[in-house]
Amino acid sequence: MSSSSRMIAGFCAGVLLLFLAGCGFRPTYGTHSAYPGVSEDMAAVHVLPIDNRDGQILHTALVTKLSPRGEPVKPVFVLSVALSVSETDAALQRDNSATRAFVTYRANYTLSQGNETIDTGVVSRTMSYDYLLEHYANLVAAEDIRRRATQNIADAIRSELAAYFTRRHQALDAGTGRRP
């Protein structure tokens, strides 16, 4: 790369950084967010155990994503998740054998504080994989779908909880004293 190309690339990167700094972008949570308490709230969420193997994987992902230091010692909030998984065969051949599977993961979650439900939601993801001639390859593909879907659902639930806690802090800062 020539020196003039580097200068142009550097200039463009600088302009982009100035644009982002001026647009008021702030992360939803973390040390530089508009509401640093959101990270603390998320770290104070106890995730209840979730049934079956997919639920165990989702539980571990949620604990890791909400509070990277592990389960809170003194939880303030409790997250309950009901996970359902359904698989549908697709791409049928003339002999009615399927060549593709669609797997739908649906998670209904409830966030509570004490005896009060403060937030609820549903996250759904559909993923697919091709059936292969090798049985082991099908098992590996199904396991990969399980891992990716549960991580994706955990990310979505974390984002929705962060949005809830942000609204909660905005309402408290506005002086209304009410919860969203």
N, CA and C of each residue as an Amber inpcrd file, in Angstrom:
protein
   540
   0.8470000  -1.1660000   0.0000000   0.0000000   0.0000000   0.0000000
   0.8960000   1.2350000   0.0000000   0.6150000   2.1820000  -0.8710000
   1.4410000   3.3920000  -0.9630000   1.1330000   4.3280000   0.2020000
   2.0200000   5.2890000   0.4120000   1.8530000   6.2190000   1.5340000
   0.6180000   7.0940000   1.3440000   0.2800000   7.4490000   0.1010000
  -0.9220000   8.2620000  -0.1190000  -2.1850000   7.4570000   0.1780000
  -2.1770000   6.1630000  -0.1350000  -3.3300000   5.3090000   0.1840000
  -3.4960000   5.1870000   1.6920000  -2.3760000   5.0650000   2.4080000
  -2.4380000   4.9930000   3.8750000  -2.9650000   6.2960000   4.4620000
  -2.5440000   7.4100000   3.8910000  -3.0180000   8.7030000   4.4020000
  -4.5210000   8.8420000   4.1720000  -4.9960000   8.4230000   3.0200000
  -6.4330000   8.5050000   2.7260000  -7.2140000   7.5870000   3.6530000
  -6.7120000   6.3630000   3.8630000  -7.3890000   5.4260000   4.7600000
  -7.4080000   5.9710000   6.1830000  -6.3140000   6.5580000   6.6350000
  -6.2510000   7.1540000   7.9690000  -7.2040000   8.3190000   8.1160000
  -7.2770000   9.1450000   7.0770000  -8.1930000  10.2800000   7.0900000
  -9.6400000   9.7940000   7.1800000  -9.9850000   8.7970000   6.3670000
 -11.3560000   8.2560000   6.3870000 -11.6940000   7.6600000   7.7500000
 -10.7450000   6.9420000   8.3460000 -10.9810000   6.3580000   9.6760000
 -11.1830000   7.4650000  10.7030000 -10.4020000   8.5350000  10.6170000
 -10.5480000   9.6610000  11.5440000 -11.9000000  10.3340000  11.4050000
 -12.3400000  10.5540000  10.1720000 -13.6440000  11.1640000   9.9300000
 -14.7550000  10.2760000  10.4880000 -14.6400000   8.9700000  10.2910000
 -15.6450000   8.0380000  10.8030000 -15.7010000   8.0920000  12.3260000
 -14.5480000   8.1240000  12.9760000 -14.5130000   8.2040000  14.4390000
 -15.1260000   9.5120000  14.9380000 -14.8350000  10.6200000  14.2650000
 -15.4390000  11.8950000  14.6580000 -16.9490000  11.8660000  14.4690000
 -17.3970000  11.2550000  13.3960000 -18.8340000  11.1430000  13.1420000
 -19.5090000  10.3470000  14.2510000 -18.9310000   9.2030000  14.6120000
 -19.5160000   8.3770000  15.6660000 -19.4960000   9.0830000  17.0120000
 -18.4390000   9.8230000  17.2880000 -18.3520000  10.5390000  18.5580000
 -19.3960000  11.6490000  18.6260000 -19.6960000  12.2620000  17.5070000
 -20.6440000  13.3650000  17.4780000 -22.0940000  12.9530000  17.4000000
 -22.3690000  11.7040000  17.0980000 -23.7620000  11.3070000  16.9020000
 -24.4550000  10.9420000  18.2040000 -23.7180000  10.9210000  19.3150000
 -24.3360000  10.6150000  20.6010000 -24.4440000   9.1340000  20.8880000
 -23.7560000   8.3120000  20.1340000 -23.7950000   6.8700000  20.3660000
 -23.2130000   6.5580000  21.7310000 -23.9330000   5.7810000  22.5260000
 -23.4510000   5.2940000  23.8260000 -23.8160000   3.8270000  23.9140000
 -22.9250000   2.9890000  24.4310000 -23.2670000   1.5800000  24.5890000
 -24.4290000   1.4100000  25.5660000 -25.1700000   0.3270000  25.4250000
 -26.3180000   0.0810000  26.2910000 -25.8960000  -0.1940000  27.7200000
 -24.8210000  -0.9470000  27.8840000 -24.3290000  -1.2340000  29.2240000
 -22.8210000  -1.3210000  29.1880000 -22.2160000  -1.2640000  30.3470000
 -20.7580000  -1.2620000  30.4420000 -20.2930000   0.0010000  31.1320000
 -18.9910000   0.1650000  31.2590000 -18.4590000   1.2950000  32.0150000
 -18.6710000   2.6320000  31.3130000 -18.7900000   2.6620000  29.9930000
 -18.9490000   3.9140000  29.2630000 -20.3880000   4.1470000  28.8020000
 -21.3360000   3.4150000  29.3480000 -22.7190000   3.5720000  28.9260000
 -23.3520000   4.7750000  29.6190000 -24.4970000   5.1660000  29.1280000
 -25.2260000   6.2640000  29.7410000 -25.7240000   5.8690000  31.1280000
 -25.9570000   4.5800000  31.3480000 -26.4520000   4.0700000  32.6220000
 -25.5830000   2.9050000  33.0790000 -24.4560000   3.1860000  33.7490000
 -23.5550000   2.1070000  34.1850000 -24.2350000   1.1070000  35.1200000
 -25.3170000   1.4850000  35.7720000 -26.0300000   0.5830000  36.6730000
 -26.6670000  -0.5940000  35.9620000 -26.8120000  -0.5020000  34.6480000
 -27.4120000  -1.6010000  33.8870000 -26.5510000  -2.8560000  34.0140000
 -25.2420000  -2.7110000  33.9210000 -24.3490000  -3.8730000  34.0710000
 -24.4810000  -4.4790000  35.4580000 -24.5910000  -3.6340000  36.4670000
 -24.7510000  -4.1300000  37.8320000 -26.0670000  -4.8780000  37.9840000
 -27.1370000  -4.3290000  37.4010000 -28.4340000  -5.0080000  37.4670000
 -28.3750000  -6.3720000  36.7880000 -27.7310000  -6.4260000  35.6110000
 -27.6560000  -7.6920000  34.8880000 -26.8230000  -8.7150000  35.6690000
 -25.7930000  -8.2430000  36.3600000 -24.9640000  -9.1430000  37.1550000
 -25.6840000  -9.6230000  38.4130000 -26.8000000  -8.9840000  38.7610000
 -27.5710000  -9.3610000  39.9520000 -28.7470000 -10.2730000  39.6040000
 -28.7330000 -10.8510000  38.4080000 -29.8220000 -11.7390000  37.9690000
 -29.4250000 -13.1890000  38.2290000 -30.2650000 -13.8910000  38.9770000
 -30.0850000 -15.3270000  39.1920000 -30.9070000 -16.0600000  38.1330000
 -30.2610000 -16.9240000  37.3690000 -30.9420000 -17.6840000  36.3230000
 -31.3370000 -19.0400000  36.9020000 -32.6350000 -19.3010000  36.9150000
 -33.1150000 -20.5920000  37.4120000 -32.7250000 -21.7070000  36.4460000
 -32.5460000 -22.9390000  36.9430000 -32.2410000 -24.0630000  36.0440000
 -33.3390000 -24.2360000  34.9890000 -32.9310000 -24.6810000  33.8130000
 -33.8490000 -24.8830000  32.6910000 -33.8300000 -26.3630000  32.3430000
 -35.0080000 -26.9340000  32.1040000 -35.1330000 -28.3710000  31.8390000
 -34.4120000 -28.8110000  30.5710000 -34.0120000 -30.0400000  30.5270000
 -33.3880000 -30.8200000  29.4450000 -32.0090000 -30.2930000  29.0390000
 -31.3690000 -31.0100000  28.1510000 -29.9930000 -30.6890000  27.7550000
 -29.8890000 -29.3210000  27.0830000 -30.8180000 -29.0010000  26.1870000
 -30.8010000 -27.6830000  25.5470000 -30.9380000 -26.5850000  26.5990000
 -31.7660000 -26.8210000  27.5950000 -31.9540000 -25.8650000  28.6730000
 -30.6960000 -25.6670000  29.4940000 -29.9640000 -26.7620000  29.7290000
 -28.7110000 -26.6520000  30.4810000 -27.6980000 -25.7930000  29.7180000
 -27.6310000 -26.0030000  28.4180000 -26.7050000 -25.2190000  27.5940000
 -27.1190000 -23.7410000  27.6090000 -28.4310000 -23.4850000  27.4900000
 -28.9290000 -22.1110000  27.5220000 -28.6680000 -21.4780000  28.8880000
 -28.8880000 -22.2300000  29.9520000 -28.6390000 -21.7210000  31.3090000
 -27.1860000 -21.2710000  31.4630000 -26.2640000 -22.1130000  31.0510000
 -24.8400000 -21.7760000  31.1510000 -24.5130000 -20.5280000  30.3340000
 -25.0670000 -20.4370000  29.1330000 -24.8220000 -19.2650000  28.2730000
 -25.3870000 -17.9970000  28.9200000 -26.5740000 -18.0820000  29.4980000
 -27.1710000 -16.9040000  30.1400000 -26.3590000 -16.4470000  31.3460000
 -25.9370000 -17.3910000  32.1820000 -25.1390000 -17.0310000  33.3560000
 -23.8610000 -16.3330000  32.9110000 -23.2140000 -16.8760000  31.8900000
 -21.9640000 -16.2960000  31.3910000 -22.1820000 -14.9100000  30.8040000
 -23.2620000 -14.7270000  30.0680000 -23.5020000 -13.4520000  29.3940000
 -24.0340000 -12.3690000  30.3430000 -24.7980000 -12.7660000  31.3460000
 -25.3560000 -11.7730000  32.2620000 -24.3630000 -11.3720000  33.3430000
 -23.6470000 -12.3270000  33.8750000 -22.6580000 -11.9970000  34.9060000
 -21.4310000 -12.8690000  34.6970000 -20.4650000 -12.3580000  33.9600000
 -19.2800000 -13.1330000  33.6070000 -18.4980000 -13.6660000  34.8090000
 -18.7220000 -13.0950000  35.9860000 -18.0200000 -13.5610000  37.1810000
 -18.7530000 -14.7130000  37.8590000 -19.8280000 -15.1910000  37.2620000
 -20.5760000 -16.3110000  37.8320000 -21.8740000 -15.8560000  38.4700000
 -22.5600000 -16.8030000  39.0610000 -23.8480000 -16.5160000  39.7020000
 -23.6690000 -15.4460000  40.7820000 -24.6350000 -14.5270000  40.9050000
 -24.5280000 -13.4890000  41.9290000 -24.6660000 -14.0730000  43.3370000
 -23.9050000 -13.5150000  44.2760000 -23.9600000 -13.9720000  45.6620000
 -25.2870000 -13.5570000  46.2970000 -25.6850000 -12.3160000  46.0490000
 -26.9510000 -11.7990000  46.5780000 -27.8020000 -11.3210000  45.4040000
 -28.5090000 -12.2550000  44.7580000 -29.2930000 -11.8430000  43.5860000
 -30.4580000 -10.9290000  43.9680000 -30.7250000  -9.9790000  43.0910000
 -31.8360000  -9.0580000  43.2670000 -32.9930000  -9.4840000  42.3710000
 -32.6540000 -10.0680000  41.2180000 -33.6440000 -10.4570000  40.2230000
 -33.5420000 -11.9560000  39.9690000 -34.6390000 -12.5410000  39.5120000
 -34.6660000 -13.9640000  39.1660000 -35.1910000 -14.0860000  37.7340000
 -34.4420000 -14.8080000  36.9100000 -34.8440000 -15.0520000  35.5210000
 -35.2810000 -16.4980000  35.3770000 -36.5000000 -16.6740000  34.9230000
 -37.0440000 -18.0080000  34.6710000 -37.2550000 -18.1490000  33.1630000
 -36.7770000 -19.2570000  32.6060000 -36.8860000 -19.4680000  31.1640000
 -37.4980000 -20.8350000  30.8990000 -38.5060000 -20.8640000  30.0370000
 -39.0760000 -22.1260000  29.5550000 -38.6750000 -22.2630000  28.0930000
 -37.9660000 -23.3250000  27.7780000 -37.4470000 -23.5250000  26.4230000
 -38.1530000 -24.7030000  25.7740000 -38.6290000 -24.4820000  24.5600000
 -39.2110000 -25.5850000  23.7900000 -38.4770000 -25.6890000  22.4540000
 -38.3280000 -26.9240000  21.9880000 -37.5970000 -27.1870000  20.7480000
 -38.4700000 -28.0680000  19.8700000 -38.6220000 -27.6800000  18.6200000
 -39.3650000 -28.5210000  17.6740000 -38.5630000 -28.6540000  16.3870000
 -38.6310000 -29.8290000  15.8050000 -37.8900000 -30.1010000  14.5740000
 -38.8640000 -30.5290000  13.4850000 -38.6910000 -29.9760000  12.3110000
 -39.5560000 -30.2800000  11.1730000 -38.6990000 -30.7110000   9.9940000
 -39.0620000 -31.8180000   9.3830000 -38.3710000 -32.2530000   8.1750000
 -38.8670000 -31.4400000   6.9870000 -37.9680000 -31.1860000   6.0690000
 -38.3200000 -30.3930000   4.8880000 -37.5710000 -30.9300000   3.6870000
 -37.8200000 -30.3220000   2.5570000 -37.1770000 -30.6990000   1.3010000
 -37.3630000 -32.1990000   1.0490000 -38.6130000 -32.5980000   0.9790000
 -38.9260000 -34.0080000   0.7780000 -38.6130000 -34.4510000  -0.6440000
 -38.0770000 -35.6590000  -0.7470000 -37.8040000 -36.2470000  -2.0470000
 -39.0120000 -37.0630000  -2.4930000 -38.9310000 -37.6660000  -3.6670000
 -40.0590000 -38.4410000  -4.1940000 -40.4420000 -39.6190000  -3.3030000
 -39.4630000 -40.1680000  -2.5900000 -39.7590000 -41.3070000  -1.7100000
 -40.1700000 -40.8350000  -0.3000000 -40.4960000 -39.5480000  -0.1460000
 -40.9110000 -38.9220000   1.1100000 -39.8280000 -38.8750000   2.1750000
 -38.5780000 -39.0480000   1.7920000 -37.4940000 -38.8910000   2.7520000
 -37.0450000 -37.4280000   2.7340000 -36.7180000 -36.9240000   3.8940000
 -36.3280000 -35.5170000   4.0310000 -34.8260000 -35.3570000   3.7940000
 -34.4550000 -34.2110000   3.2710000 -33.0390000 -33.9130000   3.0710000
 -32.5960000 -32.7290000   3.9180000 -33.5390000 -32.1240000   4.6380000
 -33.2300000 -30.9350000   5.4430000 -34.1090000 -30.9410000   6.6830000
 -33.5850000 -30.3970000   7.7720000 -34.3560000 -30.2730000   9.0070000
 -34.3520000 -28.8090000   9.4530000 -35.5030000 -28.3360000   9.8750000
 -35.6390000 -27.0130000  10.4750000 -35.8920000 -27.2190000  11.9640000
 -35.0830000 -26.5740000  12.7810000 -35.2100000 -26.6940000  14.2280000
 -35.5790000 -25.3170000  14.7800000 -36.7100000 -25.2650000  15.5100000
 -37.1840000 -24.0150000  16.0800000 -37.0270000 -24.0600000  17.5920000
 -36.3260000 -23.0690000  18.1150000 -36.1370000 -22.9030000  19.5550000
 -36.9800000 -21.7110000  19.9810000 -37.7850000 -21.9100000  21.0220000
 -38.6470000 -20.8330000  21.5280000 -38.4350000 -20.7390000  23.0400000
 -38.0340000 -19.5680000  23.4890000 -37.7810000 -19.3520000  24.9100000
 -38.7250000 -18.2800000  25.4410000 -39.5520000 -18.6560000  26.3920000
 -40.3960000 -17.6980000  27.1100000 -39.6710000 -17.3700000  28.4070000
 -39.4180000 -16.0880000  28.6510000 -38.6980000 -15.7320000  29.8700000
 -39.5060000 -14.7710000  30.7260000 -39.2480000 -14.8390000  32.0320000
 -39.8850000 -13.9700000  33.0090000 -38.8140000 -13.4750000  33.9680000
 -38.7330000 -12.1690000  34.1340000 -37.8190000 -11.5640000  35.0850000
 -38.6330000 -11.0840000  36.2760000 -38.2180000 -11.5020000  37.4600000
 -38.9440000 -11.1610000  38.6820000 -38.0230000 -10.4570000  39.6590000
 -38.6430000  -9.6300000  40.4770000 -37.9490000  -9.0100000  41.6030000
 -38.8480000  -9.2470000  42.8080000 -38.3990000 -10.0870000  43.7110000
 -39.2580000 -10.4990000  44.8190000 -40.3980000 -11.3390000  44.2630000
 -41.6170000 -10.9830000  44.6250000 -42.7920000 -11.7090000  44.1240000
 -43.4170000 -11.0320000  42.9150000 -42.7890000  -9.9820000  42.4290000
 -43.3520000  -9.1930000  41.3330000 -42.6730000  -9.5280000  40.0070000
 -43.4800000  -9.8270000  38.9780000 -42.9560000 -10.0090000  37.6230000
 -42.7460000  -8.6250000  37.0330000 -41.5110000  -8.3380000  36.6250000
 -41.2150000  -6.9950000  36.1290000 -40.9710000  -6.9520000  34.6200000
 -40.7110000  -8.1040000  33.9980000 -40.5190000  -8.1330000  32.5480000
 -40.7440000  -9.5490000  32.0370000 -41.3370000  -9.6530000  30.8750000
 -41.5320000 -10.9510000  30.2150000 -41.2290000 -10.7900000  28.7360000
 -40.9640000 -11.8930000  28.0960000 -40.7180000 -11.8330000  26.6640000
 -40.5930000 -13.2170000  26.0630000 -40.5660000 -13.2390000  24.7480000
 -40.4160000 -14.4790000  23.9920000 -39.3310000 -14.2600000  22.9470000
 -38.4260000 -15.2180000  22.8740000 -37.3730000 -15.1790000  21.8570000
 -37.4730000 -16.4810000  21.0760000 -37.4900000 -16.3800000  19.7720000
 -37.6180000 -17.5690000  18.9310000 -36.5800000 -17.5230000  17.8220000
 -35.9740000 -18.6480000  17.5680000 -34.9960000 -18.7640000  16.4870000
 -35.2450000 -20.0680000  15.7350000 -35.1740000 -20.0060000  14.4140000
 -35.2870000 -21.1980000  13.5810000 -33.9920000 -21.3440000  12.7980000
 -33.4310000 -22.5320000  12.8790000 -32.1880000 -22.8350000  12.1740000
 -32.3830000 -24.1300000  11.4080000 -31.4980000 -24.3900000  10.4770000
 -31.6620000 -25.6050000   9.6750000 -30.3230000 -26.2540000   9.3970000
 -30.4110000 -27.5250000   9.0410000 -29.2230000 -28.2560000   8.6110000
 -29.6480000 -29.3280000   7.6210000 -28.7140000 -29.7330000   6.7830000
 -28.9750000 -30.7650000   5.7810000 -28.7090000 -32.1430000   6.3730000
 -29.5690000 -33.0900000   6.0170000 -29.2980000 -34.4830000   6.3690000
 -28.2230000 -35.0090000   5.4160000 -27.2780000 -35.7110000   5.9770000
 -26.2010000 -36.2700000   5.1780000 -26.2660000 -37.8000000   5.2470000
 -25.5140000 -38.4620000   4.4040000 -25.5270000 -39.9260000   4.3960000
 -24.8860000 -40.5040000   5.6560000 -23.9050000 -39.8260000   6.1920000
 -23.2110000 -40.2950000   7.3900000 -24.0310000 -39.9440000   8.6360000
 -24.3510000 -40.9350000   9.4420000 -25.1360000 -40.7120000  10.6600000
 -24.3990000 -39.7750000  11.6190000 -23.0980000 -39.9930000  11.7770000
 -22.3110000 -39.1610000  12.6850000 -22.3300000 -37.6930000  12.2420000
 -22.2810000 -37.4450000  10.9520000 -22.3240000 -36.0710000  10.4340000
 -23.6430000 -35.4020000  10.8070000 -24.7340000 -36.1540000  10.7940000
 -26.0320000 -35.6040000  11.1980000 -26.0300000 -35.2490000  12.6820000
 -25.4180000 -36.0860000  13.4990000 -25.3340000 -35.8090000  14.9290000
 -24.5060000 -34.5450000  15.1960000 -23.4110000 -34.4100000  14.4870000
 -22.5530000 -33.2250000  14.6490000 -23.3020000 -31.9740000  14.1920000
 -24.0200000 -32.0620000  13.0800000 -24.7830000 -30.9150000  12.5820000
 -25.8740000 -30.5140000  13.5730000 -26.5700000 -31.4980000  14.1370000
 -27.6180000 -31.2090000  15.1160000 -27.0220000 -30.5730000  16.3730000
 -25.8770000 -31.0510000  16.8130000 -25.2120000 -30.4750000  17.9940000
 -24.7540000 -29.0510000  17.7100000 -24.2680000 -28.7890000  16.5180000
 -23.8510000 -27.4390000  16.1520000 -25.0410000 -26.4880000  16.1550000
 -26.1760000 -26.9460000  15.6320000 -27.4000000 -26.1370000  15.6420000
 -27.7910000 -25.8370000  17.0840000 -27.7370000 -26.8420000  17.9440000
 -28.0920000 -26.6680000  19.3630000 -27.2040000 -25.5950000  19.9980000
 -25.9190000 -25.6820000  19.7800000 -24.9780000 -24.7380000  20.3770000
 -25.2110000 -23.3230000  19.8580000 -25.3450000 -23.1890000  18.5370000
 -25.5420000 -21.8570000  17.9500000 -26.8770000 -21.2490000  18.3470000
 -27.9310000 -22.0580000  18.3620000 -29.2600000 -21.5390000  18.7040000
 -29.3150000 -21.0700000  20.1510000 -28.7570000 -21.8590000  21.0590000
 -28.8070000 -21.4600000  22.4680000 -27.9580000 -20.2140000  22.7150000
 -26.8190000 -20.1000000  22.0600000 -26.0080000 -18.8870000  22.1930000
 -26.7560000 -17.6780000  21.6340000 -27.4220000 -17.8690000  20.4990000
 -28.1750000 -16.7970000  19.8680000 -29.3290000 -16.3500000  20.7590000
 -30.0340000 -17.3070000  21.3580000 -31.1530000 -16.9770000  22.2500000
 -30.6310000 -16.2760000  23.5000000 -29.5160000 -16.7380000  24.0450000
 -28.9340000 -16.0890000  25.2230000 -28.5500000 -14.6460000  24.9010000
 -27.9890000 -14.4040000  23.7290000 -27.6550000 -13.0400000  23.3100000
 -28.9090000 -12.1750000  23.2240000 -29.9710000 -12.7340000  22.6460000
 -31.2210000 -11.9790000  22.4850000 -31.8530000 -11.6600000  23.8430000
 -31.8620000 -12.6190000  24.7480000 -32.4220000 -12.3690000  26.0770000
 -31.5780000 -11.3280000  26.8120000 -30.2570000 -11.4410000  26.7160000
 -29.3850000 -10.4400000  27.3420000 -29.6990000  -9.0510000  26.7920000
 -29.8750000  -8.9300000  25.4900000 -30.1810000  -7.6250000  24.8850000
 -31.5240000  -7.0910000  25.3640000 -32.5160000  -7.9650000  25.4630000
 -33.8330000  -7.5140000  25.9150000 -33.8060000  -7.1120000  27.3850000
 -33.0570000  -7.8360000  28.2000000 -32.9250000  -7.4490000  29.6090000
 -32.1630000  -6.1330000  29.7430000 -31.1280000  -5.9420000  28.9390000
 -30.3830000  -4.6780000  28.9620000 -31.2990000  -3.5170000  28.5770000
 -32.1560000  -3.7240000  27.5910000 -33.1030000  -2.6810000  27.1940000
 -34.0840000  -2.3970000  28.3290000 -34.5610000  -3.4330000  28.9970000
 -35.4730000  -3.2350000  30.1290000 -34.7840000  -2.4250000  31.2300000
 -33.5700000  -2.8450000  31.6170000 -32.8670000  -2.1480000  32.6940000
 -32.5260000  -0.7150000  32.3000000 -32.2380000  -0.4650000  31.0310000
 -31.9840000   0.8980000  30.5650000 -33.2400000   1.7520000  30.7110000
 -34.3950000   1.2140000  30.2850000 -35.6610000   1.9520000  30.4500000
 -35.9310000   2.2340000  31.9250000 -35.6180000   1.2640000  32.7600000
 -35.8260000   1.4080000  34.2080000 -34.9660000   2.5510000  34.7510000
 -33.7040000   2.6140000  34.3580000 -32.8180000   3.6820000  34.8150000
 -33.2380000   5.0350000  34.2350000 -33.7100000   5.0410000  32.9850000
 -34.1850000   6.2940000  32.3930000 -35.3750000   6.8290000  33.1810000
 -36.2960000   5.9430000  33.5600000 -37.4720000   6.3630000  34.3230000
 -37.0630000   6.8900000  35.6980000 -36.1080000   6.2350000  36.3330000
 -35.6430000   6.6930000  37.6410000 -34.9200000   8.0250000  37.5220000
 -34.1250000   8.2120000  36.4580000 -33.4300000   9.4870000  36.2490000
 -34.3950000  10.6170000  35.9120000 -35.4940000  10.2810000  35.2660000
 -36.4770000  11.2900000  34.9050000 -37.2440000  11.7660000  36.1420000
 -37.0230000  11.0940000  37.2660000 -37.6560000  11.5380000  38.5020000
 -39.0650000  11.0240000  38.6930000 -39.4800000  10.1260000  37.8150000
 -40.8390000   9.6350000  37.9570000 -40.9370000   8.6240000  39.0920000
 -39.8170000   7.9550000  39.3790000 -39.8200000   6.9580000  40.4340000
 -40.5820000   5.7010000  40.0780000 -41.1370000   5.6710000  38.8960000
 -41.8940000   4.4800000  38.5070000 -41.0110000   3.5600000  37.6600000
 -41.3620000   2.3290000  37.6430000 -40.6490000   1.3640000  36.8120000
 -41.3650000   1.2300000  35.4800000 -40.6130000   0.9670000  34.4200000
 -41.2600000   0.7990000  33.1060000 -42.0690000  -0.4620000  33.0590000
